[in-house]
Amino acid sequence: MVDAQTSAGFTHITDGMLKWQDLLRPFAENLEGAKPGSLVRWFNNNTFYRKPHITGNLCYVTPVTESVAHIKCLPKNGHWKTILPAPYTLAQLSENQFYKNKTELMFKYAEALRTEIENLARQGISYVQLSDPALVYQPDGVTISKDDLQLAGEALHSMVAGVQVTTCLQTFFGDFAGILPEALDFPVDHLGIDMYETDLEGLKDYVFSKGVALGVVDSRSSLIEDPDRLAAAATSILDSISCKSLDVFICPNCDLEFLPWERARQKMNAVTAVAERLRRALN
């Protein structure tokens, strides 16, 4: 997996998360006060996760992801990246049997995540993706309230303020426009957008002052996209949100775990091809 990413020319390299049974499992297994619960469908996909059950006060007693992250396999002198769940998604997908509400739980998760990120930074991780699908996934059509968005932003601030890593809040499975304009003030360096779920018209009224990670390669389809078409679409998107001068990343719209290996490898190559075309178009 590392070789495939380096061969594709990726800017940031992950360990591939091959030992992660699901995104939340390390926290359910390693935080005191939590334990893995029943299997639950991962949003509207044909995959599952074990719902963390919160039975006591959450305490960080040991590194959470160290046992599943192949940090030693990452290339030396490179840009290392890790993927963690964001506090809002962790709280929403947990069974809270201890705290008075999910807001309190979210802030306790934020404390644990901060400690984990600090530990990862000491090991050389320079880029942290905080995956937050629950922030935008709204199957009933009801978007998250402005009050909840404010609280989610405050939890992010308590987690990343002063931490020496670059951060990206990556959303997927839902419409990013539904959390605007509040998301523009989130204390992260980059904002990740699932371009297959987002109403592009809903982005055009806003000017982005942060970098963006455009999820233009579809990880939930085995079809290999035309890089020229995707690069043109990405250029149009950047024109509409006035973001050309900021950091721009091309990425899959969500994790590649939904595809067989050969298709996932082809999707990685598609990401590189789109990025190269976009770079030429913007220069």
ROMAR-869351 format. One record per residue (C-alpha): residue in three letters; x, y, z. Coordinates in nm, 4 decimals. Layout:
! residues N
+------+----------+----------+----------+
| domi |        x |        y |        z |
+------+----------+----------+----------+
|  ALA |        X |        Y |        Z |
...
+------+----------+----------+----------+
END
This chain:
! residues 283
+------+----------+----------+----------+
| domi |        x |        y |        z |
+------+----------+----------+----------+
|  MET |   0.0000 |   0.0000 |   0.0000 |
|  VAL |   0.2829 |   0.2417 |   0.0836 |
|  ASP |   0.4619 |   0.1499 |  -0.2408 |
|  ALA |   0.1416 |   0.2122 |  -0.4374 |
|  GLN |   0.1078 |   0.5603 |  -0.2887 |
|  THR |   0.4709 |   0.6550 |  -0.3460 |
|  SER |   0.4572 |   0.5181 |  -0.7016 |
|  ALA |   0.1475 |   0.7272 |  -0.7658 |
|  GLY |   0.3347 |   1.0347 |  -0.6440 |
|  PHE |   0.1108 |   1.1153 |  -0.3482 |
|  THR |   0.2095 |   1.4215 |  -0.1464 |
|  HIS |   0.1223 |   1.2607 |   0.1882 |
|  ILE |   0.1625 |   0.8900 |   0.2632 |
|  THR |  -0.0467 |   0.6796 |   0.5035 |
|  ASP |   0.0067 |   0.3271 |   0.6292 |
|  GLY |  -0.3033 |   0.2155 |   0.4371 |
|  MET |  -0.4932 |   0.1343 |   0.7592 |
|  LEU |  -0.4678 |  -0.2360 |   0.6745 |
|  LYS |  -0.4918 |  -0.3419 |   1.0406 |
|  TRP |  -0.7797 |  -0.1071 |   1.1239 |
|  GLN |  -1.0924 |  -0.3182 |   1.1573 |
|  ASP |  -1.2915 |   0.0037 |   1.1396 |
|  LEU |  -1.2207 |   0.3734 |   1.1949 |
|  LEU |  -1.3592 |   0.3794 |   1.5511 |
|  ARG |  -1.2345 |   0.0423 |   1.6816 |
|  PRO |  -0.8975 |   0.1580 |   1.8237 |
|  PHE |  -1.0767 |   0.4126 |   2.0401 |
|  ALA |  -1.3377 |   0.1638 |   2.1574 |
|  GLU |  -1.0629 |  -0.0836 |   2.2496 |
|  ASN |  -0.7986 |   0.1448 |   2.3999 |
|  LEU |  -0.9768 |   0.4246 |   2.5845 |
|  GLU |  -1.0629 |   0.3504 |   2.9447 |
|  GLY |  -1.4390 |   0.3832 |   2.9841 |
|  ALA |  -1.5154 |   0.2505 |   2.6350 |
|  LYS |  -1.5607 |  -0.0939 |   2.4846 |
|  PRO |  -1.6617 |  -0.2302 |   2.1417 |
|  GLY |  -2.0323 |  -0.3013 |   2.1082 |
|  SER |  -2.2581 |  -0.4422 |   1.8417 |
|  LEU |  -2.1977 |  -0.4377 |   1.4676 |
|  VAL |  -2.3690 |  -0.1438 |   1.2959 |
|  ARG |  -2.3836 |  -0.0482 |   0.9282 |
|  TRP |  -2.1305 |   0.2187 |   0.8291 |
|  PHE |  -2.3694 |   0.4845 |   0.7037 |
|  ASN |  -2.5347 |   0.3673 |   0.3779 |
|  ASN |  -2.2562 |   0.1297 |   0.2735 |
|  ASN |  -2.2350 |  -0.2461 |   0.2841 |
|  THR |  -1.9675 |  -0.2362 |   0.5533 |
|  PHE |  -1.9923 |  -0.2337 |   0.9313 |
|  TYR |  -1.8253 |  -0.0988 |   1.2455 |
|  ARG |  -1.8505 |  -0.1902 |   1.6110 |
|  LYS |  -2.0344 |   0.0846 |   1.7948 |
|  PRO |  -1.8264 |   0.2122 |   2.0876 |
|  HIS |  -2.0159 |   0.1733 |   2.4151 |
|  ILE |  -1.9275 |   0.4412 |   2.6698 |
|  THR |  -1.9687 |   0.2879 |   3.0145 |
|  GLY |  -1.7502 |   0.5172 |   3.2258 |
|  ASN |  -1.5359 |   0.8276 |   3.2261 |
|  LEU |  -1.3159 |   0.8293 |   2.9155 |
|  CYS |  -0.9450 |   0.8283 |   2.9963 |
|  TYR |  -0.6439 |   0.8124 |   2.7662 |
|  VAL |  -0.4127 |   0.5537 |   2.9215 |
|  THR |  -0.2169 |   0.4192 |   2.6241 |
|  PRO |  -0.1526 |   0.5239 |   2.2626 |
|  VAL |  -0.4706 |   0.4486 |   2.0699 |
|  THR |  -0.3517 |   0.3773 |   1.7171 |
|  GLU |   0.0056 |   0.2599 |   1.7822 |
|  SER |  -0.0884 |  -0.1092 |   1.7691 |
|  VAL |  -0.2595 |  -0.0785 |   1.4301 |
|  ALA |  -0.0588 |   0.1947 |   1.2530 |
|  HIS |   0.2433 |   0.0787 |   1.0541 |
|  ILE |   0.4363 |   0.3984 |   1.1179 |
|  LYS |   0.7713 |   0.2191 |   1.0810 |
|  CYS |   0.6734 |   0.1249 |   0.7250 |
|  LEU |   0.6323 |   0.4838 |   0.6159 |
|  PRO |   0.9104 |   0.6255 |   0.3971 |
|  LYS |   1.1851 |   0.8176 |   0.5715 |
|  ASN |   1.2043 |   1.1936 |   0.5200 |
|  GLY |   0.8542 |   1.1996 |   0.3747 |
|  HIS |   0.5260 |   1.3672 |   0.4564 |
|  TRP |   0.3455 |   1.1207 |   0.6805 |
|  LYS |  -0.0284 |   1.1311 |   0.7247 |
|  THR |  -0.2682 |   0.9542 |   0.9552 |
|  ILE |  -0.6489 |   0.9347 |   0.9514 |
|  LEU |  -0.8517 |   0.9671 |   1.2704 |
|  PRO |  -1.2225 |   1.0088 |   1.3398 |
|  ALA |  -1.3324 |   1.3617 |   1.4280 |
|  PRO |  -1.4889 |   1.4131 |   1.7740 |
|  TYR |  -1.8371 |   1.4893 |   1.6373 |
|  THR |  -1.8546 |   1.1651 |   1.4378 |
|  LEU |  -1.7089 |   0.9657 |   1.7271 |
|  ALA |  -1.9757 |   1.0983 |   1.9620 |
|  GLN |  -2.2627 |   1.0538 |   1.7176 |
|  LEU |  -2.1691 |   0.6929 |   1.6402 |
|  SER |  -2.1186 |   0.5873 |   2.0022 |
|  GLU |  -2.3655 |   0.4437 |   2.2516 |
|  ASN |  -2.3480 |   0.6926 |   2.5389 |
|  GLN |  -2.4246 |   0.5182 |   2.8689 |
|  PHE |  -2.2340 |   0.7528 |   3.0996 |
|  TYR |  -2.2309 |   1.1232 |   3.0057 |
|  LYS |  -2.5344 |   1.3463 |   3.0331 |
|  ASN |  -2.5405 |   1.4119 |   2.6572 |
|  LYS |  -2.3430 |   1.3617 |   2.3375 |
|  THR |  -2.1972 |   1.7115 |   2.3583 |
|  GLU |  -2.0174 |   1.6255 |   2.6798 |
|  LEU |  -1.9015 |   1.3001 |   2.5221 |
|  MET |  -1.7750 |   1.4860 |   2.2150 |
|  PHE |  -1.5514 |   1.7103 |   2.4254 |
|  LYS |  -1.4140 |   1.4108 |   2.6171 |
|  TYR |  -1.3303 |   1.2472 |   2.2841 |
|  ALA |  -1.1622 |   1.5713 |   2.1766 |
|  GLU |  -0.9330 |   1.5493 |   2.4813 |
|  ALA |  -0.8320 |   1.1943 |   2.3905 |
|  LEU |  -0.7804 |   1.2825 |   2.0247 |
|  ARG |  -0.5553 |   1.5750 |   2.1190 |
|  THR |  -0.3319 |   1.3468 |   2.3243 |
|  GLU |  -0.3229 |   1.0944 |   2.0404 |
|  ILE |  -0.2311 |   1.3598 |   1.7828 |
|  GLU |   0.0463 |   1.4925 |   2.0071 |
|  ASN |   0.1826 |   1.1389 |   2.0381 |
|  LEU |   0.1668 |   1.0857 |   1.6608 |
|  ALA |   0.3424 |   1.4180 |   1.5989 |
|  ARG |   0.6321 |   1.3045 |   1.8169 |
|  GLN |   0.6646 |   0.9995 |   1.5912 |
|  GLY |   0.6911 |   1.2110 |   1.2769 |
|  ILE |   0.3315 |   1.2402 |   1.1591 |
|  SER |   0.2920 |   1.5845 |   1.0017 |
|  TYR |  -0.0596 |   1.5680 |   0.8556 |
|  VAL |  -0.3777 |   1.4489 |   1.0273 |
|  GLN |  -0.7049 |   1.3894 |   0.8450 |
|  LEU |  -1.0046 |   1.4092 |   1.0752 |
|  SER |  -1.2838 |   1.2146 |   0.9099 |
|  ASP |  -1.6251 |   1.3604 |   0.9928 |
|  PRO |  -1.8975 |   1.2007 |   0.7796 |
|  ALA |  -2.1634 |   1.2390 |   1.0508 |
|  LEU |  -2.1311 |   1.6151 |   1.0174 |
|  VAL |  -2.2827 |   1.6099 |   0.6668 |
|  TYR |  -2.4669 |   1.2781 |   0.6363 |
|  GLN |  -2.8361 |   1.3636 |   0.6605 |
|  PRO |  -3.0526 |   1.0851 |   0.5105 |
|  ASP |  -3.3732 |   1.2494 |   0.6355 |
|  GLY |  -3.2842 |   1.5798 |   0.4672 |
|  VAL |  -3.2470 |   1.7698 |   0.7953 |
|  THR |  -2.9115 |   1.9482 |   0.8209 |
|  ILE |  -2.7167 |   1.9880 |   1.1423 |
|  SER |  -2.8196 |   2.2889 |   1.3516 |
|  LYS |  -2.6048 |   2.6020 |   1.3777 |
|  ASP |  -2.5710 |   2.5441 |   1.7522 |
|  ASP |  -2.4359 |   2.1931 |   1.6950 |
|  LEU |  -2.1991 |   2.3236 |   1.4288 |
|  GLN |  -2.0665 |   2.5794 |   1.6745 |
|  LEU |  -2.0120 |   2.3085 |   1.9367 |
|  ALA |  -1.8385 |   2.0857 |   1.6806 |
|  GLY |  -1.6070 |   2.3756 |   1.5978 |
|  GLU |  -1.5314 |   2.4362 |   1.9659 |
|  ALA |  -1.4481 |   2.0669 |   2.0133 |
|  LEU |  -1.2110 |   2.0847 |   1.7168 |
|  HIS |  -1.0455 |   2.3914 |   1.8669 |
|  SER |  -0.9886 |   2.2192 |   2.2003 |
|  MET |  -0.8336 |   1.9286 |   2.0107 |
|  VAL |  -0.5972 |   2.0995 |   1.7645 |
|  ALA |  -0.5120 |   2.4445 |   1.9064 |
|  GLY |  -0.1333 |   2.4679 |   1.9288 |
|  VAL |  -0.0714 |   2.1145 |   1.8003 |
|  GLN |   0.2181 |   2.1079 |   1.5527 |
|  VAL |   0.0547 |   1.9187 |   1.2657 |
|  THR |  -0.1392 |   2.0189 |   0.9563 |
|  THR |  -0.5054 |   1.9224 |   0.9860 |
|  CYS |  -0.7834 |   1.8506 |   0.7386 |
|  LEU |  -1.1482 |   1.8042 |   0.8304 |
|  GLN |  -1.2610 |   1.5522 |   0.5678 |
|  THR |  -1.6357 |   1.5218 |   0.5099 |
|  PHE |  -1.8050 |   1.2606 |   0.2946 |
|  PHE |  -2.1390 |   1.0848 |   0.2380 |
|  GLY |  -2.3168 |   1.4209 |   0.2506 |
|  ASP |  -2.3510 |   1.7755 |   0.1222 |
|  PHE |  -2.0732 |   2.0038 |   0.2438 |
|  ALA |  -2.2815 |   2.3084 |   0.1510 |
|  GLY |  -2.5138 |   2.2174 |   0.4384 |
|  ILE |  -2.2511 |   2.3156 |   0.6970 |
|  LEU |  -2.1658 |   2.6527 |   0.5420 |
|  PRO |  -2.0749 |   2.9182 |   0.6366 |
|  GLU |  -1.9887 |   2.7854 |   0.9844 |
|  ALA |  -1.7355 |   2.5313 |   0.8524 |
|  LEU |  -1.5254 |   2.8123 |   0.7048 |
|  ASP |  -1.4352 |   2.9133 |   1.0617 |
|  PHE |  -1.3413 |   2.5649 |   1.1832 |
|  PRO |  -0.9877 |   2.5646 |   1.3307 |
|  VAL |  -0.8342 |   2.3339 |   1.0687 |
|  ASP |  -0.5976 |   2.4008 |   0.7797 |
|  HIS |  -0.7954 |   2.2254 |   0.5062 |
|  LEU |  -1.1580 |   2.1343 |   0.4402 |
|  GLY |  -1.2394 |   1.8131 |   0.2546 |
|  ILE |  -1.5438 |   1.7993 |   0.0279 |
|  ASP |  -1.7202 |   1.4971 |  -0.1235 |
|  MET |  -1.7938 |   1.6376 |  -0.4681 |
|  TYR |  -2.0356 |   1.3537 |  -0.5504 |
|  GLU |  -2.2660 |   1.4401 |  -0.2602 |
|  THR |  -2.2301 |   1.8175 |  -0.2537 |
|  ASP |  -2.4562 |   2.0691 |  -0.4259 |
|  LEU |  -2.2001 |   2.2740 |  -0.6173 |
|  GLU |  -2.4374 |   2.5674 |  -0.6460 |
|  GLY |  -2.4424 |   2.5806 |  -0.2682 |
|  LEU |  -2.0658 |   2.6511 |  -0.2616 |
|  LYS |  -2.0660 |   2.9457 |  -0.4972 |
|  ASP |  -2.1818 |   3.2067 |  -0.2470 |
|  TYR |  -1.8724 |   3.1579 |  -0.0278 |
|  VAL |  -1.5059 |   3.2512 |  -0.0463 |
|  PHE |  -1.2762 |   2.9902 |   0.1050 |
|  SER |  -0.9825 |   3.1213 |   0.3072 |
|  LYS |  -0.8628 |   2.7686 |   0.3895 |
|  GLY |  -0.7146 |   2.5045 |   0.1671 |
|  VAL |  -0.9504 |   2.2502 |   0.0148 |
|  ALA |  -0.9286 |   1.8778 |  -0.0519 |
|  LEU |  -1.1540 |   1.8095 |  -0.3492 |
|  GLY |  -1.2953 |   1.4577 |  -0.3487 |
|  VAL |  -1.3409 |   1.4314 |  -0.7245 |
|  VAL |  -1.2455 |   1.0636 |  -0.7615 |
|  ASP |  -1.5406 |   0.8432 |  -0.6651 |
|  SER |  -1.4402 |   0.5696 |  -0.4188 |
|  ARG |  -1.7859 |   0.4134 |  -0.4197 |
|  SER |  -1.7856 |   0.3370 |  -0.7920 |
|  SER |  -1.5620 |   0.0925 |  -0.9787 |
|  LEU |  -1.5752 |   0.3142 |  -1.2887 |
|  ILE |  -1.2366 |   0.4732 |  -1.3598 |
|  GLU |  -1.2952 |   0.8386 |  -1.4367 |
|  ASP |  -1.1557 |   1.0471 |  -1.7227 |
|  PRO |  -0.8822 |   1.2700 |  -1.5702 |
|  ASP |  -0.9393 |   1.5456 |  -1.8247 |
|  ARG |  -1.3059 |   1.5701 |  -1.7348 |
|  LEU |  -1.2363 |   1.5698 |  -1.3620 |
|  ALA |  -0.9609 |   1.8313 |  -1.3936 |
|  ALA |  -1.1978 |   2.0587 |  -1.5839 |
|  ALA |  -1.4623 |   2.0098 |  -1.3154 |
|  ALA |  -1.2116 |   2.0841 |  -1.0384 |
|  THR |  -1.0987 |   2.4039 |  -1.2145 |
|  SER |  -1.4586 |   2.5172 |  -1.2407 |
|  ILE |  -1.5162 |   2.4497 |  -0.8715 |
|  LEU |  -1.2063 |   2.6446 |  -0.7685 |
|  ASP |  -1.3136 |   2.9364 |  -0.9875 |
|  SER |  -1.6515 |   2.9475 |  -0.8171 |
|  ILE |  -1.5155 |   2.9500 |  -0.4600 |
|  SER |  -1.2164 |   3.1798 |  -0.5263 |
|  CYS |  -0.9685 |   2.9280 |  -0.3907 |
|  LYS |  -0.7001 |   2.9031 |  -0.6579 |
|  SER |  -0.4307 |   3.0755 |  -0.4542 |
|  LEU |  -0.4692 |   2.8458 |  -0.1508 |
|  ASP |  -0.3623 |   2.4858 |  -0.0923 |
|  VAL |  -0.5614 |   2.2554 |  -0.3177 |
|  PHE |  -0.5529 |   1.8769 |  -0.2927 |
|  ILE |  -0.7125 |   1.6218 |  -0.5218 |
|  CYS |  -0.8303 |   1.3131 |  -0.3378 |
|  PRO |  -1.0921 |   1.0371 |  -0.3413 |
|  ASN |  -1.4300 |   1.1463 |  -0.2086 |
|  CYS |  -1.4031 |   0.8898 |   0.0741 |
|  ASP |  -1.1939 |   0.5914 |   0.1799 |
|  LEU |  -1.0964 |   0.3371 |  -0.0866 |
|  GLU |  -1.2005 |   0.0389 |   0.1256 |
|  PHE |  -1.5196 |  -0.0071 |  -0.0769 |
|  LEU |  -1.3259 |  -0.1188 |  -0.3867 |
|  PRO |  -1.1185 |  -0.4276 |  -0.4751 |
|  TRP |  -0.7436 |  -0.3700 |  -0.4676 |
|  GLU |  -0.6854 |  -0.3342 |  -0.8421 |
|  ARG |  -0.9622 |  -0.0774 |  -0.8754 |
|  ALA |  -0.8312 |   0.1081 |  -0.5679 |
|  ARG |  -0.4851 |   0.1228 |  -0.7269 |
|  GLN |  -0.6335 |   0.2604 |  -1.0492 |
|  LYS |  -0.8244 |   0.5211 |  -0.8489 |
|  MET |  -0.4985 |   0.6316 |  -0.6839 |
|  ASN |  -0.3432 |   0.6758 |  -1.0266 |
|  ALA |  -0.6508 |   0.8749 |  -1.1321 |
|  VAL |  -0.5981 |   1.1106 |  -0.8366 |
|  THR |  -0.2421 |   1.1763 |  -0.9549 |
|  ALA |  -0.3500 |   1.2271 |  -1.3162 |
|  VAL |  -0.6153 |   1.4817 |  -1.2176 |
|  ALA |  -0.3716 |   1.6644 |  -0.9887 |
|  GLU |  -0.1136 |   1.6915 |  -1.2662 |
|  ARG |  -0.3687 |   1.8317 |  -1.5105 |
|  LEU |  -0.4988 |   2.0755 |  -1.2533 |
|  ARG |  -0.1474 |   2.1931 |  -1.1720 |
|  ARG |  -0.0822 |   2.2682 |  -1.5388 |
|  ALA |  -0.4149 |   2.4482 |  -1.5720 |
|  LEU |  -0.3482 |   2.6723 |  -1.2716 |
|  ASN |   0.0110 |   2.7615 |  -1.3610 |
+------+----------+----------+----------+
END
